[in-house]
Amino acid sequence: MKIVPLLSVNELSVSFGNKKDVIEVLRKISFEVFENEILGIVGESGSGKSVTSLSIIGLLPKKQANLSGEIIFGKRNLLKVTEKQFRQIRGKEIAMIFQEPMSALNPSLKCGFQVAEILRLHLKVNASEAKKETISLFEKVKLPRPNDIYNSYPHQISGGQMQRVMIAMAIACKPKLLIADEPTTALDVTVQKEILSLLKSIQQETKMAMIFISHDLSLVSEIADRVVVMYRGDIVETATTEEIFKHPKAEYTKALLASRPSLSVRLAKLPTIASIADKSFVPREVKATERAKRHKQIYTKVPILEISNLEKYYFSNVGIFAKPEIVKAVDSVSFSVFEGETLGLVGESGCGKSTLGKTILQLEKATSGSIKYRGKELTRLSKGEIRNLRKEIQIIFQDPYSSLNPRLMIGQALMEPMEVHGLGKTKKERKDRVLALLERVGLDESYFYRYPHELSGGQRQRVGIARTIVVEPKLVICDESVSALDISVQAQVLNLLNELKNDFGFTYIFISHDLAVVKYMSDQLLVMNKGKIEELGDADEIYENPQTAYSKKLIEAIPKGI
């Protein structure tokens, strides 16, 4: 007897625009989801993953989107149901966990109210029953202090806790199908592992079907039974998770698998989708002897940066009657960075990584301790001296879109810091340097005249890198600078950072919660936990033989694939 799928997507096509200017996003894709199954959908940004999920749940804009084909759920074609009918299905029979919980949750409503509202709408329970069930759901998704979080606004809880609230909301009405769209992208590896484990345990308990969407094949392998691989609106491969990992058929699937930094082999350069497609990639392993020679060259020099007993405290509940609480964001931290090295800085959210970076840059004032750059004590500099120092110590931000002025063309944004620091004698000289730099980071001359909103995430990150190096710094702090990028784009940016380091002699402090990426980039590795240094040493040695339980936990949480 043939098993009938819970969901059948048949020859689904989606385009946007009118007859003269049509953009095809999906081209006749077909796949099935069965009861008690987790289907992974994988692909880069622009592959059509999210459009597929929004089509299933009926959230594409009706006036702009043109859909054809079938989406059969139960015995209904979801492309034929009215909006009124979809409101009965959405949240009750098909639920969705969105990528960014902060934008999916209403910031003006308490978390508990938002979940209880779903229960009252679909299950017609009273306020008291809805509250009781919501707190029970919060306990089920392992939220600490469920009663407190019920009465908390989204901004008062962490990213991982917000994601758990979203999961509680999604499973509240016991849906038959749950769609999780990049539910762990911005989370730490440890929180990511907890969320994956939670989703899998809920799915096994409820026997519901799940579509898990991600750009990371290794991550999908941790949860999915079968995988659909998408590329530019087409499905290039569908198979069991084991078959996809052990015997991938499509070249694109092979390229996605190869683009992730290897945990066992350190390559001189990461493969990218393009370099695998045109067969130009030639893997070269960096041997231990080569690393030892490089370390000897680096660590016999005088440190470019020396941090001694650095502390950065924050004070909360400061008032006439309230006793102030001290938050030790950076707690007695000491280390040195040598010219030409990449020091990796890793740890969970809240460990103090970004605060340490901002304190080094003097964007935050140290509570106590010493920061010496080339022998100069930074904590005693005047505002004018710090402004001049900005030329030598730069930062590449996590989110290039929010760090770029949306009203300035890319060329203007790159020329501006040159003018501030007096680089280039004339406007033409500055423009010529910017054009050369754009080409160096893999962007052609046309990007000079574009605005940030006209660029993809990877392109904006390249602009962010160009803006950082346009003033010819010596020390560059990369703060989660690839965490929001697709695996393949991430590989391109990491290769670019290493090339620029070799060409311009940069020294990097590379901050990330992704230990696989940090291990690949770094000479030395510094592990932080609750403001303190947990472990410091050679990156490969710490990964092979971590000395602390915390470092072991971080390493074990890395998605490793099958």
N, C-alpha and C positions, 0 to 999 in steps of 0.2 A: 504493500500500500504506500502510495506516494505521500510524503509529508508536505502539507500545505504551508507555505511560508506565512509568517505574520505580516510581513511587508514585502511587496514586489514593486521595484522601480523598473518600468519598461520603456526603453527608448526615450528617456527624458531629455528634452532639449530646453535650454533657457537662453534667451538673448535679451538685451536691453536696447532701447532706442526705437527710432522709426524706420521706415523702409529705406530711406536714403542713408542713414547712419546707424547701422545695426552692429552691436558688439555681441558675438557669440561667446557664451560663458560655459555652457554644457552642450555636448553634441551626442545625442542619442545614447545616453549611458543606461545600462541595465544591471541590476544586482538584486539579491534577495536577503532578507533577514529572517531567521527562524526563531521560534520561541526558545527561551533559555539559552540564547547564543549572544556572544559579544563579537560584533563585526568591527574591525578596525578600518578606517579610511585614512590613507596616508598620501601626502603630496606637498609640494612647495606652495607658498602663497601664490594665488592666481590659478591654482590647478582646478578649482571649482568645489573644494571640500565643503566650505561653509555655505555656498549657494545651494548645494545639494541638501544640506540639513535644513536650511531655511525654506526650501521648496516643500520638504516633507511636513514641516510644522506650520506651513502656510503663512510665513512672515515676510515673503518678498513683496515689494510694493506693487500693487495691482496695476497701477497706471503705467509704470515704467517697464515691468517685466513681462516678457512674452514666453509662455510655457506651452509645451506640447508633449505628448506621450501619456503615460499613466503612472500614478502612484497608488497602488492598491493596498489598502490597510483594512484587514478583515475582508469585508465584501464591498467596501466603498472605494471609489476612485477619488482621492483627496483633491484632485484638480477640478472636480465637478461640484464639490460641496460649497454651500454658501458660507459667508463669513460668520453668520449667526450659528450655523451648524459647527463650524470650526472652533468657535469659542467653547462649545461643549466638549470637543475632543481635546483641545490644547490644554495641557495642565492636568487633565484627568486621565486620558488614555495614552497620549503622547506628551512627554515632558522633556525639557531641555535644560542643560547646565551650560551657561554661556562662558566664553573665554575670560572676560573681565568682570568679576563680581561687583567691583566698585561702580561700574557703569550700569550693571544689570539690576542692582538693588537701588531702591529709592532712598536717597540720602536724608530725606526729611521725615522718614517713617522708621520706627523702631523695628529691629530685626524680627522679633516675635510677632508683631502685628502683621508684617508682610507674609509670613508663613501661615499664620492663623487665617488671614484673609482668603487664601487659596482653599483652605478646608471649609470655610463658611460658604464660599461661592459654589464649590462643586459638590460637597457632601451635605450641605444644608444643616450643619450642626450649630448649636448656640455658642455664644462667646466663651462661656466657661469650659465647655467641652473642647472647643478649638484651642484654647490656651493649654489645657491639660495634654492634648495630643501633640501640640507644638513642642512642649518641654520634653515629652517622651521622644519625639523625633530628634531633638537636639542631643539627647542622651544617646540615641541610636547612632548618630554620626560622630559620637565621641567629642562633643564640644565641652570644654571645661566650664564649670559654673553655669549650667543651662538657664537657671532663673535670672542670673545677671545679664546674660547675653540676650535673653528674651526682651529685656528692658534697655538694651544698648542700641545706639545708632550705628550704622555700618562703619563710620569713620573711627569709632571707638574700639574696634577689634582688629586683629591682624588679618593679613591677606589669606592665610590658611584657614582662619576661622570664618572669614566671609565666604570662602569656597564651600565650607561645610554647611553654612546657612543655606547657600544655593542648592546644595545636594538635598538637604532636608526639605526645602521647598519643592524640589523636583520629584521626590519620592513620596510626598505627603499623601497623594491620592492613589498610591499604588498603581502607577501607570503600567501598561503592557509593553511600552517601548520608551526607553530613555536615550536621549541623544546628548552626548558629552562632547562639546566643541572646544578643543584645546583647553581642557579644564585645569591643567597644571603648568601651563607655559611660563608664567612669571614666578613660580614657586621654587623654593629651595629643594635640593634633591631629596632631603629627608622628609620634608612636608609632602613633596610629590609622591614619594613612595607610600606615605601614610594614606594619601587620597586615593591612589591606585588600589591599595589593599582594601580600603573602605568600600570603594565602588564594587570591587570584585566580590567582597563578602555580602554586600547588599543584594547584588545580582544573584548570587548563589542561593541566598535565603528566600528571595521573592520569586525566583525563576523568570524574571522579566527579560526581555530582549534589550540589547544595548548597542548603540552605534558610538564608537569611540574614535574621535577625529583628532589627528595630530600630524605635524610635519616630521616627527621623530620616529623612525621605524623601530629603533631599540626600545623606546618607551612603549610603543604599541605591542611589542612582543611580550611585554610583561603582563598584558591583560587580555588580548584578543584571541579568539579561536580561529577566525579567518581574517584575511586582510584584502582590501581593495586598494590598489595603487593607482592614483590619478595623476595626470600630467596634461596641463593646458586644456582642461575641459573634456578629456577622454579617459576612459579606464584602460590602462596598459597591461594590467595583470590582476588576476583574482586567484587566490589559493589559500590553503591552510597556512597558519603562521609559520609552522615548521618548514613547509615547502618554500615559502617566500625567503626564509633566512638561509636554508641549506642549499636550495636549488632554484635561485631566482632566474626567470627566463628573460624578462625584458631588460634591455641595457640600462634603462632609466632606473629600474629597481636596484640593479647592481651598483649604479653610481650613487644612489641615495645611501645604500649600505656602506659604501667606501668613504663617503664624505665625513663621517663622524670620526673624530680623533681616536686612534687605536689606544687601548689601555695596555697592550702587551708590547707594541713596537713603536718607537719614536721615529717618525718620518721627518725628513728635512723639509718636506712640503706636503700639504694635504691635497688629495685628489679633489677635483670639483666636477660638477656635472659636465661642463664644457670640455674639460681636459680628458675626461673618460670617453665622451662622445666622439671627439676627433682623434682619439688614441694618441694624444701627445703626452699623456702623463706617464712618467717613468719613476716608479717608487725607489727612493733611496733612504735606507735606514741610517740613522745617526748612531754609530757604535759607541760603546762605553769609553773606548780609548780616545775617540774624537771629543767626547764631552769632557773627559779628564783634562785634555790639552787646552780646551776652551776655558775651563774653570781655572786652570793655572794662570792663564793670561789675564783673567778678570780679577781674581781674588788676591793677586800680589800687588794690586794698585791701592791707592788711598780711596776710601769710600767717598762717593759723591754726596751721600746723605747719611747722617748719623742721628738716630733717635734714641734718647736716653730717658728712662723713667717717665715717659709721656703719660699724662692723665688729662682726660676731658670729662668733667662731671656736668650733669644737668640737675637743676633743682625744680621740683614740682610741689604743688600745694603751698606755695609761699604766701603767707598772710599773717595778720596780727595774731590770730588765735591758732592757726594751723601749724603743725610741726612740719618743716620742709623735709621732703623725701629726696634722697640723693640717688641719682641714676648714674652709675659708673660706666659710661659708654666706651671709654678707653681707660684701661686700668693698669698703670705701671708697665708700659710697653717699651721695650728696648730692642733695636735691631739696626743693621747697617745695610745700605744698598750701594753696590759697586758699579762704577762706570761701565756701561756696555752689557750689564746683566738684565734679565727680566726676573723680578721678584714676584712670585705669585702670592696673592692674599686671598684666602678662602675661608668660608664659614657660613653659617646660616644667617638669615635676616635677623637683625638685632644684635649681632655679635660685635659690631663696632667697626666693620670694614670701611664703610663709606665715611663714617665720622672721622676715622683715622686719616683717610685721604683728604678730606676737607680741612682737617687741622694742619696737615703738612702744607697745604696750599694757602693756609692762613685765611681761609674762608670762615673758619671757626677758630676762636682763640683758645689756646690750651689753658687748662686749669693750672697745671704745673708741668715741669719737665723741660727737656731741651730738644730742639730741632735744629741741627746744623746742616746747611747746604754749602758744600765746598768750604767748610770751616767757619762760615758766617752763621751766627745765631739768629734764626728767623723770628723767634718769639719777641725779640727786642727791637725789631725794625719799625720805622715810622710808616704811615700810610703811603707816602710818596715812594719810599724804598720798596715797599711791598708791591706797588704798582709796577715799578721797574723790573722787579723780580718775576712778574707774570710772564715775561718774555721767555724766561729760561725754564720755568716749571709750568707745564700746561696739563689740561685734563680733557679726555674724550668722554663725554657724558653717555649715560645709559640710553636716554631717549633723545636722539638727534632732532626730532620734530619739535619738541618743546623747547629745545635750546637754540633753535634757529628762528630769527624774526620772520614771521609769515609775510610781512610787507616788503621785505628786501629780496631782490634777486640774488641767486647764489653768488654771482660775481661780486656784488656789493658786499655781501656778508663776509667774503674772504678778503676783500681789499681793506675793510674797516680796521681789523687789528693791525694791519701793516701801517696804516696811517697813524694809529694811536701810538705805535712804538717807533715811528720814524723810519720805517723800512721802505726803500725805493725812493729815488729822487723825484720822479714824476709819476703822474697818473698812468701814463702809458707803460712805464717800467713796472709798476705794480700790476697792471692788467696782464702784461706779458708773463709775469711770474705766476700769476693765478692761473692763466690758461695752461702753462706748462705743468703746474701742479695738478690741475684737474686731469690732464692726460696721464700723469704719473699714478693717480689713484683710480684709473680706469674709466674716466668720464670724458667725453669729447667736448669740443668748443661750445656746442649748443647749450650745455648745462649752465654756462656762464649767465645766460639770459632766462633761465627758468626760476620758478618760485618753489619753495619747499613742498607745497601740496601737490606739485606735478611730478614728484619723485617717489620711487618705491622705498621701502624700509632700508634695503641694502644700499641704494643710491644715496639716501640721506646720511647713512652711516659713513659712507665714503667722503661726503661733503664735510661731515663732522671731523673726520681724520685730517682732511685737507686744511680745514680752518685751524686745527691744533698745530700742524707742522708749518704753516705759512710763516710763522714768526721765528722759525728755526730754534725750537726749545732744546734743552739738554735732557731734561727729565720729564717723562710723560706718564700721567696717571690714567689708566684705562679703567673706568668705573662701570662694571657690568656692560661693557661696550658691544658685546655680541649676544647678550642673553635673550633679546627679543627677536633674533633673526632666525630664518630657516636654516636647517643644517647645511644645505649646499651654499647658501649665501654666507653663512658663518665661516665656512672653510675658505671662501674667497677673501673675506675680511681678515682672517687670521694670517693667511699667506701674505696679504698686503702689509700688515703690521710688521711681520718678520722681515720682509724685503726692505721696508722703510728704515727699520732698525739697523740693518746691515749697511744701507746706503748712506744714512745720515748720522750713524753712531749714537742712536738714542739709547736711553736707559728707561726701562719700563717698570712701573708698579702695576701689575695686572690683577684687578679685583674681580672676583666672580664667585657665585655659589656653585658653579659647575666644575667639579674637581677634574673631570676628564679634559676639559678645555684648558684649565689652569696647568695641569700636569704637562700637557703638550707644549704650552707656551713658555714654561718657566725653567729657570736654572735652579733657583732656590724656591722653597715653598714655606709660607708662613700660615699656620692654621690658627684662627681666632675663635674664641668661645667666650661669650659674656664679658667682652671687653679685654680679656687677657689672651696672651700667647699660649696656645695649647701645645704647639710643636713647631719647630723651625729647623730646616735642613734641606738636603738635596731632594728635588722634586721626585725623582724616580725612586730614591731610597725610601722616602716616606710612604709612597704608594705601595711599594713592595713589602715594606715592613713597618707599618705605623706603630708608634710607641704608646699612644694613648687610646682609650676606649672611644673618645669622641672622634678622633681621626678615623678609626676603624668604622664607626657608624656612618660617616660621610662617604667613605669608599664603598662600603657595602650597599649604599643607597643609589649608586650610579647604575642607570639602566644598561645592562650588558648584552642584551639580545640573547638569542638561543645558542 
